[in-house]
Amino acid sequence: MLALATVALTLALLLPLAVLAEVRAPRLRGVLSAVTLLPWVVPPIALVVGVAATFRPVAPWFLSSTFALVPFYAIWAMPFTYRALDAGLRSIGARTLVEAAQSLGASTPRVLLRVLLPNLVPSMVAAGGLTTALVLGEFAFASLLLKDTLPTYLVVYQKQEAQAGMALALTVLVLTAVLLGTVVRLLRRRGLGVSTTGL
């Protein structure tokens, strides 16, 4: 559920901005690229402490929910999501498609829903796969906010049952690799060339 919510949030935030930067304001592409990298400059502990100090007096219910992790995961996944969407927009020639559709009389919502979104499915699947893999393996935010997620459970379980914990961790690793391999194969079927090793 955390992975699905994070994918939905990152796509809702970055898809309109990526389309705007590609179609209307190409100069924004560099700014967006730099802004989406900023979360990786700030250490997770500084991000958690700053947000917790802000929201604890204003909205304590936000930090008490497990879904409080979703904004942190979405911020952390921004570099992957934006780059996947940007590569997809460039590969389909989004500006040319928009101009062609508008010259045929299509409205802006129709261009977005009937022209761009169907062509961006491989990029959105790639962004979703990368974000899901990040959520399945992210430990720092969950640990700092004292939330029970898969990574924190694996750490606790490995302390109690070392061999079984390692087996479970290996199973999660293999399932994540299979998920990413499935995403790559889907992208290749859609005609998007992806260079990987071992998939």
C-alpha atoms as an extended CHARMM CRD file, in Angstrom:
* protein
*
       199  EXT
         1         1  MET       CA              0.0000000000        0.0000000000        0.0000000000  PROA      1               0.0000000000
         2         2  LEU       CA              2.8850000000        2.3540000000        0.7690000000  PROA      2               0.0000000000
         3         3  ALA       CA              4.4470000000        1.6050000000       -2.6170000000  PROA      3               0.0000000000
         4         4  LEU       CA              1.1790000000        2.2200000000       -4.4990000000  PROA      4               0.0000000000
         5         5  ALA       CA              0.5400000000        5.4840000000       -2.6350000000  PROA      5               0.0000000000
         6         6  THR       CA              4.1110000000        6.6320000000       -3.2850000000  PROA      6               0.0000000000
         7         7  VAL       CA              3.9100000000        5.8380000000       -6.9980000000  PROA      7               0.0000000000
         8         8  ALA       CA              0.5930000000        7.7060000000       -7.2680000000  PROA      8               0.0000000000
         9         9  LEU       CA              1.9670000000       10.7420000000       -5.4360000000  PROA      9               0.0000000000
        10        10  THR       CA              5.2130000000       10.9660000000       -7.4060000000  PROA      10              0.0000000000
        11        11  LEU       CA              3.4160000000       10.6330000000      -10.7370000000  PROA      11              0.0000000000
        12        12  ALA       CA              0.7880000000       13.1960000000       -9.7180000000  PROA      12              0.0000000000
        13        13  LEU       CA              3.5140000000       15.6680000000       -8.7600000000  PROA      13              0.0000000000
        14        14  LEU       CA              6.0570000000       15.1290000000      -11.5210000000  PROA      14              0.0000000000
        15        15  LEU       CA              4.0950000000       14.0770000000      -14.6190000000  PROA      15              0.0000000000
        16        16  PRO       CA              2.4740000000       17.5060000000      -15.1880000000  PROA      16              0.0000000000
        17        17  LEU       CA              5.7780000000       19.2650000000      -14.5120000000  PROA      17              0.0000000000
        18        18  ALA       CA              7.7100000000       16.9750000000      -16.8650000000  PROA      18              0.0000000000
        19        19  VAL       CA              5.1220000000       17.4780000000      -19.6270000000  PROA      19              0.0000000000
        20        20  LEU       CA              5.1670000000       21.2450000000      -19.0960000000  PROA      20              0.0000000000
        21        21  ALA       CA              8.9660000000       21.3550000000      -19.2170000000  PROA      21              0.0000000000
        22        22  GLU       CA              9.1300000000       19.2620000000      -22.3880000000  PROA      22              0.0000000000
        23        23  VAL       CA              6.2610000000       20.8310000000      -24.3230000000  PROA      23              0.0000000000
        24        24  ARG       CA              6.0040000000       24.4540000000      -23.1840000000  PROA      24              0.0000000000
        25        25  ALA       CA              9.1450000000       25.4790000000      -21.2770000000  PROA      25              0.0000000000
        26        26  PRO       CA             12.2810000000       23.5020000000      -22.1870000000  PROA      26              0.0000000000
        27        27  ARG       CA             14.3790000000       25.7960000000      -19.9910000000  PROA      27              0.0000000000
        28        28  LEU       CA             12.6630000000       24.3040000000      -16.9440000000  PROA      28              0.0000000000
        29        29  ARG       CA             14.1780000000       20.8920000000      -17.6750000000  PROA      29              0.0000000000
        30        30  GLY       CA             17.5220000000       21.7910000000      -16.1140000000  PROA      30              0.0000000000
        31        31  VAL       CA             15.8390000000       23.3650000000      -13.0980000000  PROA      31              0.0000000000
        32        32  LEU       CA             13.6450000000       20.3080000000      -12.5480000000  PROA      32              0.0000000000
        33        33  SER       CA             16.6020000000       18.0030000000      -12.9320000000  PROA      33              0.0000000000
        34        34  ALA       CA             18.5080000000       19.9170000000      -10.2510000000  PROA      34              0.0000000000
        35        35  VAL       CA             15.5210000000       20.2380000000       -7.8990000000  PROA      35              0.0000000000
        36        36  THR       CA             14.7180000000       16.5360000000       -8.0690000000  PROA      36              0.0000000000
        37        37  LEU       CA             18.2950000000       15.7380000000       -7.0310000000  PROA      37              0.0000000000
        38        38  LEU       CA             18.1640000000       17.9810000000       -3.9480000000  PROA      38              0.0000000000
        39        39  PRO       CA             16.5740000000       15.3450000000       -1.6520000000  PROA      39              0.0000000000
        40        40  TRP       CA             19.6510000000       13.1680000000       -2.1350000000  PROA      40              0.0000000000
        41        41  VAL       CA             21.8400000000       16.0100000000       -0.8450000000  PROA      41              0.0000000000
        42        42  VAL       CA             19.9060000000       16.2780000000        2.4340000000  PROA      42              0.0000000000
        43        43  PRO       CA             20.5350000000       13.3350000000        4.8180000000  PROA      43              0.0000000000
        44        44  PRO       CA             17.3760000000       11.3960000000        5.7820000000  PROA      44              0.0000000000
        45        45  ILE       CA             17.7990000000       12.2110000000        9.4580000000  PROA      45              0.0000000000
        46        46  ALA       CA             17.8560000000       15.9560000000        8.7680000000  PROA      46              0.0000000000
        47        47  LEU       CA             14.7720000000       15.6550000000        6.5650000000  PROA      47              0.0000000000
        48        48  VAL       CA             12.8570000000       13.6090000000        9.1510000000  PROA      48              0.0000000000
        49        49  VAL       CA             13.8120000000       15.8480000000       12.0770000000  PROA      49              0.0000000000
        50        50  GLY       CA             12.8800000000       19.0050000000       10.1650000000  PROA      50              0.0000000000
        51        51  VAL       CA              9.5200000000       17.6770000000        8.9890000000  PROA      51              0.0000000000
        52        52  ALA       CA              8.7170000000       16.1220000000       12.3770000000  PROA      52              0.0000000000
        53        53  ALA       CA              9.4740000000       19.3820000000       14.1690000000  PROA      53              0.0000000000
        54        54  THR       CA              7.1990000000       21.2240000000       11.7410000000  PROA      54              0.0000000000
        55        55  PHE       CA              4.2360000000       18.8480000000       11.7860000000  PROA      55              0.0000000000
        56        56  ARG       CA              4.2540000000       17.6150000000       15.4000000000  PROA      56              0.0000000000
        57        57  PRO       CA              2.6620000000       20.7890000000       16.8630000000  PROA      57              0.0000000000
        58        58  VAL       CA              0.4580000000       21.4930000000       13.8260000000  PROA      58              0.0000000000
        59        59  ALA       CA             -0.7580000000       18.0290000000       12.7230000000  PROA      59              0.0000000000
        60        60  PRO       CA              0.3190000000       15.2750000000       15.1420000000  PROA      60              0.0000000000
        61        61  TRP       CA             -2.0320000000       12.8120000000       13.4110000000  PROA      61              0.0000000000
        62        62  PHE       CA              0.1770000000       13.0230000000       10.2960000000  PROA      62              0.0000000000
        63        63  LEU       CA              3.2240000000       11.5190000000       12.0120000000  PROA      63              0.0000000000
        64        64  SER       CA              1.2220000000        8.8760000000       13.8840000000  PROA      64              0.0000000000
        65        65  SER       CA              0.0600000000        7.1960000000       10.6630000000  PROA      65              0.0000000000
        66        66  THR       CA              2.2040000000        4.7270000000        8.7220000000  PROA      66              0.0000000000
        67        67  PHE       CA              1.2460000000        6.6840000000        5.5980000000  PROA      67              0.0000000000
        68        68  ALA       CA              3.3530000000        9.5650000000        6.9470000000  PROA      68              0.0000000000
        69        69  LEU       CA              6.1800000000        7.7380000000        5.1610000000  PROA      69              0.0000000000
        70        70  VAL       CA              4.6110000000        8.3220000000        1.7320000000  PROA      70              0.0000000000
        71        71  PRO       CA              5.7380000000       11.9690000000        1.3230000000  PROA      71              0.0000000000
        72        72  PHE       CA              9.2710000000       11.0400000000        2.4150000000  PROA      72              0.0000000000
        73        73  TYR       CA              9.3750000000        8.1370000000       -0.0330000000  PROA      73              0.0000000000
        74        74  ALA       CA              7.9430000000       10.3480000000       -2.7960000000  PROA      74              0.0000000000
        75        75  ILE       CA             10.6190000000       12.9790000000       -2.2050000000  PROA      75              0.0000000000
        76        76  TRP       CA             13.3130000000       10.2960000000       -2.1490000000  PROA      76              0.0000000000
        77        77  ALA       CA             12.0280000000        8.7550000000       -5.4040000000  PROA      77              0.0000000000
        78        78  MET       CA             11.8460000000       12.0410000000       -7.3440000000  PROA      78              0.0000000000
        79        79  PRO       CA             15.1850000000       11.6460000000       -9.1880000000  PROA      79              0.0000000000
        80        80  PHE       CA             14.1610000000        8.2390000000      -10.5890000000  PROA      80              0.0000000000
        81        81  THR       CA             10.6140000000        9.2540000000      -11.4490000000  PROA      81              0.0000000000
        82        82  TYR       CA             11.5430000000       12.4970000000      -13.1790000000  PROA      82              0.0000000000
        83        83  ARG       CA             14.3220000000       10.9440000000      -15.2380000000  PROA      83              0.0000000000
        84        84  ALA       CA             12.0960000000        8.0690000000      -16.3710000000  PROA      84              0.0000000000
        85        85  LEU       CA              9.3400000000       10.4820000000      -17.4130000000  PROA      85              0.0000000000
        86        86  ASP       CA             11.7800000000       12.8800000000      -19.0920000000  PROA      86              0.0000000000
        87        87  ALA       CA             13.3520000000       10.0500000000      -21.0930000000  PROA      87              0.0000000000
        88        88  GLY       CA              9.8970000000        8.8700000000      -22.1400000000  PROA      88              0.0000000000
        89        89  LEU       CA              8.8050000000       12.3370000000      -23.2410000000  PROA      89              0.0000000000
        90        90  ARG       CA             11.9640000000       12.7870000000      -25.2870000000  PROA      90              0.0000000000
        91        91  SER       CA             11.7070000000        9.3580000000      -26.9050000000  PROA      91              0.0000000000
        92        92  ILE       CA              8.1290000000        9.8960000000      -28.1380000000  PROA      92              0.0000000000
        93        93  GLY       CA              8.7760000000       13.4380000000      -29.3980000000  PROA      93              0.0000000000
        94        94  ALA       CA              6.1430000000       14.9240000000      -27.0940000000  PROA      94              0.0000000000
        95        95  ARG       CA              6.3170000000       18.4480000000      -28.5010000000  PROA      95              0.0000000000
        96        96  THR       CA              5.7640000000       17.2030000000      -32.0570000000  PROA      96              0.0000000000
        97        97  LEU       CA              2.8490000000       15.0240000000      -30.9590000000  PROA      97              0.0000000000
        98        98  VAL       CA              1.2050000000       17.9100000000      -29.1070000000  PROA      98              0.0000000000
        99        99  GLU       CA              1.6130000000       20.2970000000      -32.0440000000  PROA      99              0.0000000000
       100       100  ALA       CA              0.2240000000       17.6940000000      -34.4680000000  PROA      100             0.0000000000
       101       101  ALA       CA             -2.7730000000       16.9390000000      -32.2430000000  PROA      101             0.0000000000
       102       102  GLN       CA             -3.5370000000       20.6340000000      -31.7000000000  PROA      102             0.0000000000
       103       103  SER       CA             -3.2630000000       21.3560000000      -35.4230000000  PROA      103             0.0000000000
       104       104  LEU       CA             -5.9570000000       18.7010000000      -35.9440000000  PROA      104             0.0000000000
       105       105  GLY       CA             -8.2230000000       20.5040000000      -33.4830000000  PROA      105             0.0000000000
       106       106  ALA       CA             -7.6560000000       18.5380000000      -30.2800000000  PROA      106             0.0000000000
       107       107  SER       CA             -8.1040000000       20.4110000000      -27.0050000000  PROA      107             0.0000000000
       108       108  THR       CA             -5.3820000000       20.4120000000      -24.3300000000  PROA      108             0.0000000000
       109       109  PRO       CA             -7.1350000000       17.8550000000      -22.0640000000  PROA      109             0.0000000000
       110       110  ARG       CA             -7.7470000000       15.5970000000      -25.0580000000  PROA      110             0.0000000000
       111       111  VAL       CA             -4.0910000000       15.8510000000      -26.0960000000  PROA      111             0.0000000000
       112       112  LEU       CA             -3.0040000000       14.8730000000      -22.5900000000  PROA      112             0.0000000000
       113       113  LEU       CA             -5.4620000000       12.0040000000      -22.1580000000  PROA      113             0.0000000000
       114       114  ARG       CA             -5.5790000000       10.5530000000      -25.6890000000  PROA      114             0.0000000000
       115       115  VAL       CA             -2.1060000000       11.3100000000      -27.0530000000  PROA      115             0.0000000000
       116       116  LEU       CA              0.5390000000       11.7770000000      -24.3540000000  PROA      116             0.0000000000
       117       117  LEU       CA             -0.5920000000        9.4520000000      -21.5560000000  PROA      117             0.0000000000
       118       118  PRO       CA             -0.9540000000        6.3050000000      -23.7330000000  PROA      118             0.0000000000
       119       119  ASN       CA              2.5210000000        6.9020000000      -25.1350000000  PROA      119             0.0000000000
       120       120  LEU       CA              3.9840000000        7.4790000000      -21.6640000000  PROA      120             0.0000000000
       121       121  VAL       CA              2.7800000000        4.1650000000      -20.2000000000  PROA      121             0.0000000000
       122       122  PRO       CA              6.2410000000        2.5170000000      -20.4900000000  PROA      122             0.0000000000
       123       123  SER       CA              7.8780000000        5.4560000000      -18.7200000000  PROA      123             0.0000000000
       124       124  MET       CA              5.2570000000        5.4710000000      -15.9850000000  PROA      124             0.0000000000
       125       125  VAL       CA              5.6880000000        1.7150000000      -15.5270000000  PROA      125             0.0000000000
       126       126  ALA       CA              9.4580000000        2.1910000000      -15.2690000000  PROA      126             0.0000000000
       127       127  ALA       CA              9.0410000000        5.0010000000      -12.7420000000  PROA      127             0.0000000000
       128       128  GLY       CA              6.5710000000        2.8940000000      -10.7690000000  PROA      128             0.0000000000
       129       129  GLY       CA              8.8900000000       -0.1080000000      -10.7450000000  PROA      129             0.0000000000
       130       130  LEU       CA             11.8600000000        1.9140000000       -9.5440000000  PROA      130             0.0000000000
       131       131  THR       CA              9.7740000000        3.6410000000       -6.8800000000  PROA      131             0.0000000000
       132       132  THR       CA              8.3580000000        0.3280000000       -5.6680000000  PROA      132             0.0000000000
       133       133  ALA       CA             11.8420000000       -1.1380000000       -5.3890000000  PROA      133             0.0000000000
       134       134  LEU       CA             12.9340000000        1.9180000000       -3.4070000000  PROA      134             0.0000000000
       135       135  VAL       CA              9.9700000000        1.6380000000       -1.0160000000  PROA      135             0.0000000000
       136       136  LEU       CA             10.5710000000       -2.0900000000       -0.5090000000  PROA      136             0.0000000000
       137       137  GLY       CA             14.1750000000       -1.4600000000        0.5100000000  PROA      137             0.0000000000
       138       138  GLU       CA             14.1170000000        1.9040000000        2.2770000000  PROA      138             0.0000000000
       139       139  PHE       CA             15.0610000000        1.5730000000        5.9560000000  PROA      139             0.0000000000
       140       140  ALA       CA             16.1970000000        4.9900000000        7.2120000000  PROA      140             0.0000000000
       141       141  PHE       CA             12.8930000000        6.8920000000        7.1270000000  PROA      141             0.0000000000
       142       142  ALA       CA             10.8750000000        4.0230000000        8.6070000000  PROA      142             0.0000000000
       143       143  SER       CA             13.4170000000        3.4820000000       11.3550000000  PROA      143             0.0000000000
       144       144  LEU       CA             13.6710000000        7.1690000000       12.2630000000  PROA      144             0.0000000000
       145       145  LEU       CA              9.8760000000        7.5480000000       12.3890000000  PROA      145             0.0000000000
       146       146  LEU       CA              9.4790000000        4.2380000000       14.2980000000  PROA      146             0.0000000000
       147       147  LYS       CA              7.2230000000        2.6540000000       11.6630000000  PROA      147             0.0000000000
       148       148  ASP       CA              6.8090000000       -1.0630000000       10.9910000000  PROA      148             0.0000000000
       149       149  THR       CA              7.6120000000       -1.6890000000        7.3410000000  PROA      149             0.0000000000
       150       150  LEU       CA              9.1990000000       -4.5830000000        5.4850000000  PROA      150             0.0000000000
       151       151  PRO       CA             12.8250000000       -3.3840000000        5.9210000000  PROA      151             0.0000000000
       152       152  THR       CA             12.4250000000       -2.6770000000        9.6420000000  PROA      152             0.0000000000
       153       153  TYR       CA             10.6840000000       -6.0270000000       10.1160000000  PROA      153             0.0000000000
       154       154  LEU       CA             13.5510000000       -7.7980000000        8.3260000000  PROA      154             0.0000000000
       155       155  VAL       CA             16.1070000000       -6.2220000000       10.6750000000  PROA      155             0.0000000000
       156       156  VAL       CA             14.1630000000       -7.2110000000       13.7870000000  PROA      156             0.0000000000
       157       157  TYR       CA             13.5030000000      -10.7090000000       12.4580000000  PROA      157             0.0000000000
       158       158  GLN       CA             17.1790000000      -11.2480000000       11.5760000000  PROA      158             0.0000000000
       159       159  LYS       CA             18.1410000000      -10.4050000000       15.1580000000  PROA      159             0.0000000000
       160       160  GLN       CA             15.7120000000      -13.0350000000       16.4470000000  PROA      160             0.0000000000
       161       161  GLU       CA             16.2120000000      -15.7290000000       13.7850000000  PROA      161             0.0000000000
       162       162  ALA       CA             19.4350000000      -15.1590000000       11.8780000000  PROA      162             0.0000000000
       163       163  GLN       CA             19.1390000000      -17.9220000000        9.2540000000  PROA      163             0.0000000000
       164       164  ALA       CA             15.4200000000      -17.5090000000        8.6180000000  PROA      164             0.0000000000
       165       165  GLY       CA             15.8860000000      -13.7320000000        8.4790000000  PROA      165             0.0000000000
       166       166  MET       CA             18.5950000000      -14.0510000000        5.8520000000  PROA      166             0.0000000000
       167       167  ALA       CA             16.3980000000      -16.4250000000        3.8400000000  PROA      167             0.0000000000
       168       168  LEU       CA             13.5290000000      -13.9410000000        3.9800000000  PROA      168             0.0000000000
       169       169  ALA       CA             15.8250000000      -11.0660000000        2.9720000000  PROA      169             0.0000000000
       170       170  LEU       CA             17.1190000000      -13.1170000000        0.0330000000  PROA      170             0.0000000000
       171       171  THR       CA             13.5350000000      -13.8950000000       -1.0170000000  PROA      171             0.0000000000
       172       172  VAL       CA             12.6610000000      -10.1770000000       -0.9710000000  PROA      172             0.0000000000
       173       173  LEU       CA             15.8010000000       -9.4200000000       -3.0140000000  PROA      173             0.0000000000
       174       174  VAL       CA             14.8970000000      -12.0340000000       -5.6280000000  PROA      174             0.0000000000
       175       175  LEU       CA             11.2770000000      -10.8230000000       -5.8270000000  PROA      175             0.0000000000
       176       176  THR       CA             12.4780000000       -7.2360000000       -6.3020000000  PROA      176             0.0000000000
       177       177  ALA       CA             14.8380000000       -8.3590000000       -9.0880000000  PROA      177             0.0000000000
       178       178  VAL       CA             11.9740000000      -10.2650000000      -10.7470000000  PROA      178             0.0000000000
       179       179  LEU       CA              9.7700000000       -7.1580000000      -10.4810000000  PROA      179             0.0000000000
       180       180  LEU       CA             12.4060000000       -4.9640000000      -12.1200000000  PROA      180             0.0000000000
       181       181  GLY       CA             13.0400000000       -7.6340000000      -14.7690000000  PROA      181             0.0000000000
       182       182  THR       CA              9.3170000000       -7.7330000000      -15.5490000000  PROA      182             0.0000000000
       183       183  VAL       CA              9.2730000000       -3.9470000000      -15.8970000000  PROA      183             0.0000000000
       184       184  VAL       CA             12.2320000000       -4.0790000000      -18.3040000000  PROA      184             0.0000000000
       185       185  ARG       CA             10.5800000000       -6.7810000000      -20.4080000000  PROA      185             0.0000000000
       186       186  LEU       CA              7.3270000000       -4.8090000000      -20.5850000000  PROA      186             0.0000000000
       187       187  LEU       CA              9.2570000000       -1.7440000000      -21.7200000000  PROA      187             0.0000000000
       188       188  ARG       CA             11.0530000000       -3.7460000000      -24.4030000000  PROA      188             0.0000000000
       189       189  ARG       CA              7.7430000000       -5.1310000000      -25.6830000000  PROA      189             0.0000000000
       190       190  ARG       CA              6.4940000000       -1.5820000000      -26.0310000000  PROA      190             0.0000000000
       191       191  GLY       CA              9.5450000000       -0.7850000000      -28.1620000000  PROA      191             0.0000000000
       192       192  LEU       CA             11.4940000000        1.2080000000      -25.5760000000  PROA      192             0.0000000000
       193       193  GLY       CA             15.1010000000        0.0960000000      -25.6400000000  PROA      193             0.0000000000
       194       194  VAL       CA             16.5060000000       -0.5490000000      -22.1660000000  PROA      194             0.0000000000
       195       195  SER       CA             20.1120000000       -1.5440000000      -21.6550000000  PROA      195             0.0000000000
       196       196  THR       CA             20.5460000000       -3.8010000000      -18.6000000000  PROA      196             0.0000000000
       197       197  THR       CA             22.8880000000       -6.5120000000      -17.4350000000  PROA      197             0.0000000000
       198       198  GLY       CA             21.4940000000       -9.9580000000      -16.7510000000  PROA      198             0.0000000000
       199       199  LEU       CA             17.8170000000       -9.1590000000      -17.5090000000  PROA      199             0.0000000000
